[in-house]
Amino acid sequence: MSSPTKKYKFTFGQQIRHKLFSYCGVIIAVDSCFKGDDEWYEMMARSRPPKEKPWYHIQKTDGMQTYVAERNLENDPITNN
């Protein structure tokens, strides 16, 4: 039986870095699983991260927002020593 509490690797307000594209940003929201549409996923999620794992809404340092799978994120090495 699975735990009723969902575990997330990152939390709201945490600074992160994208593992593949090396940009930094801040977590502004978390989805327990992929909430986008299939067309976006096919076009944008080229590494095909799992849809059933957590996805994060990120405010990048350039002001743009993006949506990223948990497996593509890591702690920002500069701010999370």
C-alpha positions as a Markdown table, in Angstrom:
| # | Residue | x | y | z |
|---|---|---|---|---|
| 1 | Met | 0.0 | 0.0 | 0.0 |
| 2 | Ser | 1.4 | 3.4 | -1.0 |
| 3 | Ser | 1.8 | 6.3 | 1.4 |
| 4 | Pro | -1.0 | 8.9 | 1.4 |
| 5 | Thr | 1.6 | 11.7 | 1.5 |
| 6 | Lys | 3.2 | 12.5 | -1.8 |
| 7 | Lys | 6.9 | 13.1 | -1.6 |
| 8 | Tyr | 8.6 | 15.8 | -3.7 |
| 9 | Lys | 12.3 | 16.3 | -4.1 |
| 10 | Phe | 11.9 | 20.1 | -4.3 |
| 11 | Thr | 9.6 | 22.6 | -2.6 |
| 12 | Phe | 8.0 | 25.9 | -3.3 |
| 13 | Gly | 10.5 | 28.8 | -3.3 |
| 14 | Gln | 13.5 | 26.5 | -3.7 |
| 15 | Gln | 16.2 | 27.5 | -6.1 |
| 16 | Ile | 17.1 | 24.9 | -8.7 |
| 17 | Arg | 19.2 | 24.3 | -11.8 |
| 18 | His | 18.1 | 22.4 | -14.9 |
| 19 | Lys | 20.4 | 19.4 | -15.4 |
| 20 | Leu | 20.2 | 19.4 | -19.3 |
| 21 | Phe | 20.0 | 23.1 | -20.1 |
| 22 | Ser | 21.9 | 24.6 | -17.1 |
| 23 | Tyr | 19.5 | 27.5 | -16.4 |
| 24 | Cys | 18.6 | 28.4 | -12.8 |
| 25 | Gly | 15.3 | 29.4 | -11.4 |
| 26 | Val | 12.8 | 29.1 | -8.5 |
| 27 | Ile | 10.0 | 26.6 | -7.9 |
| 28 | Ile | 6.7 | 28.5 | -8.1 |
| 29 | Ala | 4.3 | 25.5 | -8.1 |
| 30 | Val | 4.4 | 21.7 | -8.0 |
| 31 | Asp | 2.1 | 19.1 | -9.8 |
| 32 | Ser | 2.1 | 15.6 | -8.5 |
| 33 | Cys | 2.1 | 14.4 | -12.1 |
| 34 | Phe | 2.3 | 15.9 | -15.6 |
| 35 | Lys | -0.7 | 18.3 | -16.1 |
| 36 | Gly | 0.1 | 19.5 | -19.6 |
| 37 | Asp | -1.4 | 18.3 | -22.9 |
| 38 | Asp | 0.0 | 15.5 | -25.1 |
| 39 | Glu | 0.9 | 17.9 | -27.9 |
| 40 | Trp | 3.1 | 20.0 | -25.6 |
| 41 | Tyr | 4.7 | 16.9 | -24.1 |
| 42 | Glu | 5.6 | 15.5 | -27.6 |
| 43 | Met | 7.1 | 18.7 | -28.8 |
| 44 | Met | 8.9 | 20.0 | -25.6 |
| 45 | Ala | 9.7 | 17.0 | -23.4 |
| 46 | Arg | 12.3 | 15.5 | -25.8 |
| 47 | Ser | 13.9 | 13.3 | -23.1 |
| 48 | Arg | 10.5 | 11.8 | -22.4 |
| 49 | Pro | 10.5 | 12.1 | -18.6 |
| 50 | Pro | 7.8 | 10.1 | -16.8 |
| 51 | Lys | 4.4 | 11.8 | -16.7 |
| 52 | Glu | 3.4 | 10.0 | -13.4 |
| 53 | Lys | 6.2 | 11.6 | -11.4 |
| 54 | Pro | 6.2 | 15.2 | -10.1 |
| 55 | Trp | 6.5 | 18.2 | -12.5 |
| 56 | Tyr | 7.5 | 21.7 | -11.4 |
| 57 | His | 6.5 | 25.2 | -12.6 |
| 58 | Ile | 9.8 | 27.2 | -12.7 |
| 59 | Gln | 10.4 | 31.0 | -12.8 |
| 60 | Lys | 13.7 | 31.2 | -14.6 |
| 61 | Thr | 16.2 | 33.9 | -13.7 |
| 62 | Asp | 15.5 | 35.6 | -17.1 |
| 63 | Gly | 11.9 | 36.1 | -16.0 |
| 64 | Met | 10.4 | 33.3 | -18.3 |
| 65 | Gln | 8.4 | 30.5 | -16.8 |
| 66 | Thr | 8.7 | 26.8 | -17.7 |
| 67 | Tyr | 7.4 | 23.4 | -16.8 |
| 68 | Val | 10.0 | 20.7 | -15.9 |
| 69 | Ala | 10.0 | 17.1 | -14.8 |
| 70 | Glu | 11.5 | 16.4 | -11.4 |
| 71 | Arg | 14.3 | 14.1 | -12.9 |
| 72 | Asn | 15.6 | 17.1 | -14.9 |
| 73 | Leu | 16.2 | 19.3 | -11.9 |
| 74 | Glu | 18.9 | 19.6 | -9.2 |
| 75 | Asn | 19.7 | 21.9 | -6.3 |
| 76 | Asp | 21.2 | 25.2 | -7.5 |
| 77 | Pro | 24.9 | 24.6 | -6.6 |
| 78 | Ile | 25.5 | 28.3 | -5.9 |
| 79 | Thr | 22.6 | 28.9 | -3.5 |
| 80 | Asn | 22.2 | 25.4 | -1.9 |
| 81 | Asn | 25.6 | 24.6 | -0.6 |
